[in-house]
């Protein structure tokens, strides 16, 4: 059977009286369920067993089978025994198919008997079909000789379809596995780049690794060279011995007036605005990514620039060798702000009064975590849980004591069946007992995970 919508339910029924009493074995919302329906409404329904199975393939054809012995029901999905239940509440009756609650489903291969064949061809038939098919040719075409071998006696055409399905599933699994491996590798590089004992952190390179979480093909070194070429271009416009003011003026002129770097106002929440590689190419970004590009160019020009993480906005603080610091809004074309100007900006974007705490400079690691936080927000709005987990994994690798991220990852991981991650986060929360976390709810989740694993 195959569900057109995995939120529905359809499958086998047995011991049916033709009205409201029967057993049902069926998938529903990605889980397999055996129910005894003793009447027309939910108060008369008994869910005898329910569990998820890695052998059930959502959105694909799945083979359901029930063996009925005296007082015992044994349920299989795709030839794998799922559970056996002792229940004699219903006996006799008819067997058949059912779609519950108007679910759209398709069925094929329905059979009843004492000795039914398995869903899959035997291993020997699959091995034989693989030998006869041979490796795929370079042109990908099926030649006549290969077709003839597969039509010859001893060949099972159904085994050819089964092998094709197996290879598709294996390829899909390998793609997912490769993506997870690449994520782990990128996060490990990000941690090495951002947590250095000598304190010499290349913020731009680390920010590129944030972008590579979503684009494994990103050439980090090429983007670093691109930034360094731009710094050399700016430096080449300066006379020998140019002072700080001249260097900063050259940076602002080249970046904003000549190259047109600007804040993204029409498509602010586009993910590309959070990738410094895209910002460098497109010359458009959000405050924090524009600030990273600006600060890293300034550092290469011998200017001291630091990040200031206002609520709702990100500024650059320029600290000249002589004189007080000033603040620069890279989102607004490099506009220079006094303290009063920063206060007005903060009231506009966050309706807050400025304090000295707001003006504290933030280090590279905090900047990277804030960039990841922006991506977390975007992934939440777009309902992309796998991407959300990537960003939370990276954020917690940089700052493992962040309770909010820990709780959020635990919940999302449990929702997408990354139970090992959810369990590890729950155990961390129970061990550390951070303030403001409902530990009873965490224990309930641990119990649910254990039940899911036990099934």
N, C-alpha and C positions, 0 to 999 in steps of 0.2 A: 504494500500500500504506500501511497504518497500523499502527504498533506499539501494542499495549496497554501495553507496558512498554518504555521506551527502553533499559533495560539489556539487553534481549534482542537478537535479530538475525533478520531475515527479508527476503527480496527475490527477485531473479531468479537463476536458474541456467541455464547453457548448456554445450554440449559434454558433456552428462551421459551416463554409460554405464549409468545405472539403478542403480548401486551406490554406490561411494565416490569416483568420479572425476568432477569437474566444475569449472567456474568458478562463483564466486558473487559477485554485486554486491549489497551490502546495507548498511543502516545498523546500527551497533552502538555503544551508549553515546554517541550523538550524533555519531559520526563515520561517514563513508562508506568502505567497504572493498571492494577487489577482491582475491579470494583464488583461488588455484588449489589445489584439493583433489586431491592425487595418491594419497590412501590414507585409511584409516579413522581414523588418529590424528594428533595435533598435529605429530608429527615429520615427517609427509608433507604438511603444509600450507604453502603459500608465499603470504604476503601481498604481492601485487604492488604495491599502492598503498593508502594509507590517509590520509584527511585530513578535517578538519571543513570544513563549508561553510555560509556564511550563507544559502544558498538552500534548505538542508534545514530543515524546520519540525517540531521535535519535538512529538509528540502530535497532529499533524494528518495529513491525507492528503498523501502525497508521490508524485510521478510519477518512477519510475526507468526509464531506457532505456539499452540497450546496442546499439551498432552494431558488427557483426562484419565486418571486412574481412579479407583474407588476411594472417594473421599479426599482426593489430592489433585491439585492443578499445578502443572509445571509449565512455566512461560519462557519462551525463547525469543530473542531478537537477533536476526541475521546469524542463526545457527548457534548462538551463544546462550547458555542457560542464564536467565536473569534471576528468577526466584521460583521457589516451590512453596505452595501454601496448602495446608490441610484445612479443607472446608467442605462440608456436605450439606450446606444450606439449601442448595438447589440441585436437583437431579433430573435426569431425562430431558425432555424438551428438544428444541431444534438448535442448529448451529447456523451461523451466517455472518453477515457483515453489517456494520452500522456506522453512520456518521452522526455524531452527537451535536446538538445545538446548531444544526444547519451548516456544519462544516463542509466545505468543498474538498472532496478527496477522490483519489483514483485507486482502483483495485485491479489486480491481475493474479492469475495463478491460484485461485481459491480451490482448495481440495480438502476432503475429509477421508480418513482411512486409518487402517491399523499400521500401515508401514509407508510413510510418506518420505519422498526424497528430500535431502537437505537443500537449502537455498543455493548454496555454492556448488559448482562442479567439484569433484574430488581433486586432491592435490596432484595426483598423477595426470589427470586431464589438463590441468593448468600448466604443468611442466611440459607436457607434450605439445601443447599449443604454442608455448614460448619457443620451443625448439623449432617447430615448423615455421613460425613467423620469422624467426631470426632477428637480427638487429635492424633498426630502421635504415633505409638507404639515404644517401645524402640529399637526394631530390624529394624524399618524403612520399614517393609514389608507390602504389601497390602494383608490382609487376605480375604478369600472368603466371610465371612459375611459382611464385609464393602463393597466389590464390589457388593454384592447382594443388599444392601440397596441403593447404588447409581444407580443401574439398575432398581429399582422399579418405578412404576408410580409416577409422581409428581416430579421426579428428572430431572434436566436440565444438560446434559453432558457438554454443552458449558460453563455453570456456573462454572464447576469444573476447566476448563482451565483458565477461567478468574480469579478465586480465586487464582490459582497457580501463575499467572502472577502478581497479586496484592501483594502476599506475597513475591515474588522475588524482586519486586520494593521496598517494604517496608524494606526488609532485607538490600538491597543495600543502601537505604537512611539512615537506622540506622547505618550501618558501616561508612558512611561518617560523620554522626553526631557524632558518638563516636570518630572518628579521630579528628574532629575539637575541641571537648571538651577536649580531651587529649592534643592537642596542646596548648590550652589556659591554661590548668592547668600547663603544663611544663613551659610555658613562664612566668607565674606568679611565679613559684618556682625559675626560673632563675633570675628574677628581685629581689626577696627577697634575694637570695644568693649573688647577685652582688652589691646591693645597701644597704649597712648596715651602720647605723650611727656610730657604734663603729669602723668601718674600718677593722674589722677582717674578711676578705673575704676568704673563702676557694675556691681558684681558681680551684682546681681539681674537686671538687664537682660541681661547676658551669659549668665547661667544659663538665662534664658528662651529664648535662642537655641539653647542645647543641646537644650532640649525641642522647639523648632521643627524640628529635624532630623527628628523622627518625626511631627510634626504641622504641616504647612505652613500650615494654617488658623489656627494659634494667634495670637491677638491680643496681641502683646507689650505694646503700650501700655495695653491694658485691664488686664492683670495688674500692670503698674507702678502704675497708678492705684489698683488694689485694695490693694496694699501701702502706698501713701502714705496712703490713707484710714484704714487700720488704725493707722498711726503717728500720724495726727492724733487718732484716737479715744483712743489711749493718752495722748497729750500733754494732751488735754482733761481727763483725770482728775486732773492734777497741779496743785497750788497754784502760784501765782506764785513764781519763784525756787527751785523744788524742786532739791535737791542730787542728786548722782550716785546715792546710795543709794536715794533715793525714786524716781528715774526707773527704775533697774534693777528695783526691787520692783514698780513698776507694769507694766513689761514682762513680768516673770515671771507676775504675777497674771493679767493679761489673756490672755497667750498660753497658759499651761498650765492655770491653775485655771478661768478663765471659758470660754475657747474650746476647751480640751481638746486642744491640739496634743500629739501623742504619737508614740513610735516604733512602727514597723510590726513586729510580732513574729510574727503568723500568716502574713503574705504578704510577707516581707522582700524577696524578689527580683523582685517585680512591677515592671515597667518604670515604672509610674506613680510609684513612690516616688523615682525619679531625676529627675522633672520638677518643678521648683519651682512651676510653675503648678498642678499637681495637688496638691502638698503644701499650697499656700495654700488651695485649695478644700476638700480632703478632711481637712486638719489631721492628716495621717498621713504619715510619711516615714522615710527612713533617716538616720543621724547627719549626713551631710554636707549633705543638702538641708534638714533642719531647722535646721542650724547657719547655712546661708546666709540663710534667712528671719530667724532670730534676729539675726544680725549686721547685716543690712541695716535691720531695724527699730531696732536699737540705734544705728546710725550716724545715723539720722534723728532720734533722741532725744538726740544729742550724747554718746553713750557710745562709748568706744574698745573695740572687740572685734576679735580676730584669730582666724584658724583655726589649729588644731594638728592635723596629720595623723598621728596614731598609726597604726602598723600594725594594720589590722583595725578601727579605730574613728576617729571624728573628734570633736574637742572644740573648744570656744570658750574662748579665753583673755581674761579681762577684766582690763584694766590700769587701775585707778582712778588719779586724779590723786595721791592720797596712799595709801601702803601698797603691799604686794607684790601681784603678780598672783594671781588665782585661776582655776580651770578649771571650766567649766560643761558638763555633759552634757545636751544638748538632747534626746537620745534617751530620757533617763530623767527627763523632766519638768523639766528645768532644774536638776538636782541639782548643787550646788556641791562641788567636789573639792579637797582639799589635794594637795600633791605625793605624799604617801603614798597617798592615795586613787587618784591617777592610776596610781601604780606597781601597786597591786592590780588595777586595771582592765586594765592592759596584760598582767599575768601571766595574767588570766582569758581574754582574747580572743586573745592571741598567744603566750603562754608565753615572754615576754621580760622581762628586767630593764630598768627604766627608766634612760635616760641623758639628759643635757642635750640631746643631738641630737634625741631623740624629742620634746622640748618646744619645738623651734624653730618659730616661727610661719611659716606659708606664705602666699604672696601670692595674689592673685585668679587669676592665670594657672594656678598650680599647682593651685588648687582646681578650676578648670574642667577641667583635664586629668584630675584624679582622678575627677571626675564622669563624664567620658567613659570612663575606665577601668572604672568600674562597669558602664556600658552595654556596653562591649566584652565583659566577662565574661558578662553576661546573654545577649547575642547569640550568643556561643560555645556556651553551654549549650543555647540554643534552636535552634542550627544555622540561623541566619539570616545567610548570608554578605553579602548586600547591605546589611543594617543594620550589620553588623560593619565593612564598608568605609566607610560613612558616618562612623562614630565614629572610625575610624582616620584618615580624611581630615581630620576636624576637629582631632583631637589633634595630628597632624603639622603642621597649619597653625599651631597655637599653639606647638609645640615641635618644629621640624623636625630637631633633632639627636638625637632619641630613637631609639636603634638598635633596641631591642626592637620598637617599633611599626613601624619601617621594615621590618624583616624579616617581621613578621607580615603587614603589608599586601601586601608583595611576593608572599608565598605565596598568600594568599587571592585577590588580584587575578588571579594566574595560573590559579587553579582555576575562576574564573567568567568567564574569557576577557576580562578587562580588561587586555589585553596591554600597552597603552601605559603604564599605571600600574605594572605589574609590571616592565617593562623599565626605567623611570625609577628605580624603587627599587633595582633590581639595579645599575644604573650608579652610583648614589650610593654604594652599599656598596662597589663595586669601587674607586671613586675615593678614598673616605675610609678604607677598610680598617680598620674599627673592631675593637678587640680582642674575641676570643671568637666571631667570625663565620667560618664555614667558607667562604672565598672560592671554593674549588673547586666547592662545591655551587652557589654563586651563578652561577659561569661555566656550569655545566651547565644551569641554568635559562635563562640567556640563550641558549644554543645551542638548547634546546628551543623557546623562543619564536621564534627566527629560523627554525627548521625549520617551525614551524606557520605563520608568516607566508609562507614561501616556497611552501608547498603551496597 
